[in-house]
Amino acid sequence: MRRKLVILLGALMLSGCATAPEAKPTPSLTPSPAIEQTPMPLPAATPDPTVNDKSADLSAYEGFTDEQNAFVEISLEASLEKIEQGESFMIYYGKPNCPWCIEAVPVLNEAAKENGAVVYYVDTSKPENYSEAMIEKIMTLFEGWLLKDEEGEEGFYVPDVALVLNGRVAANHIATVDSHDPYAAPMSEAEQAELKQIYTEMIKKLTSAA
């Protein structure tokens, strides 16, 4: 199957946002050299010192100010190595200029911190997180969990939050919630609660498997 590297620029058909009017950005499969509200004052998560000794710098995400966040930034290559080595972890693939990512990050951060979990983060906008070989590998590892385009071909959209157990993708959530369109309005409290519940269930599966 021909695989495409895609970015989430428009309203998604699955697990994404409602279709936007023509005047707004529409779902697109634009090739890219990289994969494409206020946080609660909660206790800081403990990052894995073997990867990073401090929380990730997410200051580029509009409105996100938690410097003691639950994220630990790693490279795309490192994330693939963790999967291939049979590890269990939560990981978020996204980028600061993605409107869905901007709204998903504080919700995921809150869910992770409340449950004492670390979430690994791959900034898909960074050039070092792209190579044909790495994209081919991630498409293979995530096969069956990804969104499909109009031709039925899977593509990698962000935000993508995955639960990996013993080196296998056990759960994967793309975008935010079905009713949310970031070009129309920010997530409502109900939508935030719905998304947080999805993330919390994934995190609890990770902690229970530990």
Sequence and secondary structure as in RCSB ss.txt:
>XXXX:A:sequence
MRRKLVILLGALMLSGCATAPEAKPTPSLTPSPAIEQTPMPLPAATPDPTVNDKSADLSAYEGFTDEQNAFVEIS
LEASLEKIEQGESFMIYYGKPNCPWCIEAVPVLNEAAKENGAVVYYVDTSKPENYSEAMIEKIMTLFEGWLLKDE
EGEEGFYVPDVALVLNGRVAANHIATVDSHDPYAAPMSEAEQAELKQIYTEMIKKLTSAA
>XXXX:A:secstr
   EE    S  SSSS     TTS        SS              TTT SS    TTSTT   TT SEEE  
HHHHHHHHHTT  EEEEEE TT HHHHHHHHHHHHHHHHTT  EEEEETTSGGG  HHHHHHHHHHTTTSSEE T
TS EEE SSEEEEEETTEEEEEEESS TT  TTT    HHHHHHHHHHHHHHHHHHHHH 
